[in-house]
Amino acid sequence: MLLQMSTTQLHDPVTGLMNQPRFSDAGISIQPVRASGTVNDNTEGFTLIVLSEGSGTINIDGGQISWEGTYACPLNDDCNYIIKESSFRSGYEIKLSKAFIQRNNLAIELLPFTRCNGFSLQSPAAEEIVYLVKKISLLQNFTNGQDESITATLIKLLLLYLHKSMPETNRAVTAKRQHALAGLFFNLVGKHFRARKMVTDYASELCISPHYLSQVVKEVTGETPSYFIQQQIAKEAKKQALMSSKSMKEVAYDLGFDDQAHFSKFFKKNTGMNFTTFRSTASFAL
């Protein structure tokens, strides 16, 4: 027997969940899982399946996973999932929209669950996670999705419990993803520093929020994205001062500065001396 999801009931007798405000309005949806042949259509956000009080199998894009007790399963974009009943009793589908994630700066908390395999939840964390899911659902129903700050706080607590329950192998993968994202940022800076000098430019290119990019780069390197952008510009400015005969005005223009005075201040701040002094001092040393 395949389980199906019902979203038309006012109150689900198994999970105790009540119907939520429209997902497009609230940015978050928690529904009882009774799903067969379901496609994760929340492709730009985050979807999590929490199965509890039973056992069975879940098929995700052709792969079969056996679960028992309480089980958390983050879903990747566009994946199909089918839950087959054994002694299944209840489960929940939690959806967060991209806008909700960005408004509440949840991207860094969600990073560990990107392309993450499902994992079992042990007591007492399992009970706390199920309790939080129900509490968030009740809050959404009571406030009609209007009190987003409290909801976001509870979501962060839910993610914290999930992260602490995650196997060490998944945590190691998370660290690798952070380094990979920082590497993509550095590559983009090396290519576009002349035209793009704002963190927002690179965050947009990577399809993430500036806040998230700043958190990841800071965590990986100890410095901010702005620091690396400025260092790249300063490095090229010093290179041109030493290796070319361009005037300061020409170097400023090449590096995307419309105002020569602004470039002069930038150069002195990052090298400790003005352009002319740097060129003459460095040339003498050579």
C-alpha positions in Angstrom: 0.0 0.0 0.0 1.3 3.4 -1.0 0.7 6.4 1.3 -0.9 9.5 -0.1 -0.8 13.1 1.0 -4.0 14.9 1.9 -4.1 18.7 2.0 -7.8 19.3 2.0 -8.6 18.4 5.6 -8.9 21.1 8.2 -7.3 18.9 10.8 -5.4 15.7 10.2 -6.4 13.0 12.7 -3.1 11.1 12.6 -0.5 13.9 12.8 -2.6 16.5 14.5 -1.6 19.1 12.0 -4.0 21.8 10.7 -4.1 23.3 7.3 -1.6 26.0 6.7 -1.9 29.4 5.0 -1.1 29.2 1.3 2.6 28.3 0.8 3.0 31.2 -1.7 1.8 33.6 1.0 3.5 32.3 4.2 6.7 31.0 2.6 6.5 27.9 4.8 4.2 24.8 4.7 3.9 21.8 7.0 1.6 19.0 5.8 1.1 15.4 6.8 2.9 13.0 4.5 0.8 10.4 2.8 2.6 10.7 -0.5 2.9 8.4 -3.5 4.6 9.3 -6.7 5.2 12.9 -5.5 7.6 15.3 -7.1 9.4 17.9 -5.0 8.1 21.1 -6.7 9.9 23.5 -4.2 12.9 23.7 -6.5 14.2 27.0 -5.3 13.6 26.5 -1.6 14.1 23.7 0.9 12.0 20.6 1.5 12.4 18.2 4.4 10.5 14.9 5.1 10.3 13.8 8.7 9.0 10.2 9.2 8.1 9.1 12.7 6.4 6.4 14.8 6.8 3.4 12.5 9.0 1.8 9.8 9.0 1.2 6.1 10.8 2.2 3.0 11.1 5.4 1.0 12.1 5.4 -2.7 13.9 8.6 -3.9 14.6 8.8 -7.6 14.8 5.0 -7.9 16.9 4.4 -4.8 15.3 2.6 -1.8 16.0 3.5 1.8 14.7 1.6 4.8 13.8 3.6 7.9 12.6 2.9 11.4 11.6 5.0 14.3 12.1 8.7 13.4 13.9 9.5 10.1 14.8 12.9 8.5 15.1 13.1 4.7 16.1 16.4 3.0 14.9 16.4 -0.6 16.9 17.6 -3.6 15.5 19.6 -6.4 12.9 17.9 -8.7 13.3 14.5 -7.0 10.5 12.0 -6.9 9.7 10.2 -3.7 7.4 7.3 -2.8 6.8 6.2 0.7 5.7 2.6 1.1 3.8 1.6 4.2 5.0 -1.1 6.6 3.9 -0.1 10.0 3.9 3.6 9.1 2.0 5.9 11.5 2.9 9.5 10.8 5.2 11.9 8.9 5.5 15.5 7.9 6.6 17.4 4.8 8.2 20.8 5.6 8.7 23.3 2.8 10.5 26.6 3.1 10.4 29.0 0.1 13.5 30.7 -1.3 12.1 34.1 -0.2 11.5 32.9 3.4 15.0 31.6 3.5 16.5 34.8 2.3 14.3 37.1 4.5 15.4 35.1 7.6 19.0 34.5 6.7 18.6 30.7 6.9 21.0 29.7 4.1 23.9 29.0 6.4 21.8 26.8 8.6 20.5 24.9 5.5 23.9 24.3 4.0 24.6 21.0 5.8 21.4 19.6 4.3 22.2 20.3 0.7 22.5 17.0 -1.2 22.4 15.3 2.2 21.4 11.7 2.6 18.6 10.9 5.0 19.5 9.9 8.5 17.8 8.4 11.6 17.0 10.5 14.6 17.6 9.1 18.1 15.9 9.9 21.4 15.6 12.5 22.9 16.3 14.6 19.8 13.7 12.7 17.8 10.9 13.7 20.2 12.1 17.3 20.3 12.1 17.5 16.5 8.6 16.1 16.1 7.4 18.4 18.9 8.9 21.5 17.1 7.3 20.5 13.8 3.9 20.4 15.4 4.5 23.6 17.3 5.5 25.5 14.2 2.4 24.1 12.4 0.2 25.3 15.2 1.9 28.7 15.2 1.3 29.1 11.5 -2.3 28.3 11.9 -2.9 30.5 14.9 -1.1 33.6 13.3 -2.2 32.8 9.7 1.5 32.9 8.8 1.9 36.5 9.9 4.3 36.2 12.8 7.4 35.2 10.7 10.1 36.1 13.3 8.9 33.5 15.8 8.5 30.9 13.1 12.0 31.6 11.8 13.4 31.2 15.3 11.7 27.8 15.8 12.9 26.7 12.3 16.5 27.6 13.3 16.0 25.5 16.5 14.6 22.6 14.4 17.6 22.8 12.1 20.0 22.9 15.0 18.5 19.7 16.4 18.7 18.1 13.0 22.3 19.1 12.5 23.4 17.7 15.9 21.7 14.4 14.9 23.4 14.3 11.6 26.2 11.6 11.1 29.8 12.9 11.0 30.2 11.9 7.4 27.5 14.4 6.4 29.2 17.1 8.4 32.5 16.5 6.6 30.7 16.9 3.3 29.3 20.3 4.5 32.8 21.6 5.1 33.8 20.6 1.6 30.8 22.4 0.1 31.7 25.6 2.0 35.3 25.5 0.6 33.9 24.8 -2.8 31.6 27.9 -2.6 34.4 30.1 -1.4 36.6 28.8 -4.3 33.9 29.8 -6.8 33.8 33.3 -5.2 37.5 33.7 -5.6 37.4 32.6 -9.2 34.7 35.1 -10.0 36.6 37.9 -8.2 39.7 37.1 -10.3 37.7 37.4 -13.5 35.4 40.4 -12.7 37.1 42.6 -10.1 37.4 45.5 -12.6 33.7 45.8 -13.2 32.2 44.2 -10.0 33.3 45.7 -6.7 30.3 44.9 -4.5 29.6 41.7 -2.5 26.1 41.8 -3.9 27.4 41.4 -7.4 29.1 38.1 -6.6 26.2 36.9 -4.5 23.8 37.5 -7.4 26.2 35.6 -9.7 26.2 32.6 -7.3 22.4 32.8 -6.8 22.8 33.3 -3.0 22.2 36.2 -0.6 25.1 38.6 0.3 24.7 37.6 3.9 25.1 33.9 3.2 28.2 34.6 1.0 29.8 36.7 3.7 29.1 34.0 6.4 30.7 31.2 4.3 33.7 33.2 3.2 34.3 34.4 6.8 34.0 30.9 8.1 36.4 29.4 5.6 39.0 32.2 5.5 38.5 34.5 8.5 38.1 37.5 6.2 35.1 39.1 4.5 34.3 39.0 0.8 34.9 42.8 0.6 38.5 42.3 1.9 39.3 39.9 -1.0 37.7 42.1 -3.6 39.8 45.1 -2.4 42.9 43.0 -2.2 42.5 41.8 -5.8 42.0 45.4 -7.1 45.0 46.6 -5.0 47.2 43.7 -6.4 46.4 44.6 -10.0 46.9 48.4 -9.3 50.4 47.7 -7.8 51.2 45.4 -10.8 50.3 48.1 -13.3 52.2 50.8 -11.3 55.3 48.6 -11.5 55.0 46.9 -14.9 53.5 49.5 -17.1 54.0 53.1 -18.0 50.3 54.0 -17.6 49.5 57.2 -15.6 47.5 56.9 -12.4 44.4 58.2 -14.4 44.8 55.4 -16.9 45.3 52.7 -14.2 42.2 54.0 -12.4 40.1 53.9 -15.6 41.3 50.3 -16.4 40.3 49.2 -12.9 36.8 50.7 -13.2 37.3 53.8 -11.1 35.4 56.8 -12.6 36.9 59.2 -10.1 40.7 59.5 -10.0 40.6 61.0 -6.5 38.7 58.0 -5.3 41.3 55.6 -6.8 44.1 57.7 -5.2 42.5 57.3 -1.7 41.9 53.6 -2.4 45.5 53.0 -3.5 47.0 54.8 -0.5 44.8 53.0 2.0 45.8 49.6 0.6 49.5 50.2 0.0 50.4 52.8 2.6 51.7 55.3 0.1 50.4 57.3 -2.8 50.6 56.1 -6.4 53.6 58.2 -7.5 55.6 57.4 -4.4 54.9 53.7 -4.6 56.0 53.6 -8.3 59.2 55.5 -7.7 60.1 53.7 -4.5 59.4 50.2 -5.9 61.2 51.1 -9.2 64.3 52.2 -7.2 64.3 49.0 -5.3 64.2 47.0 -8.5 
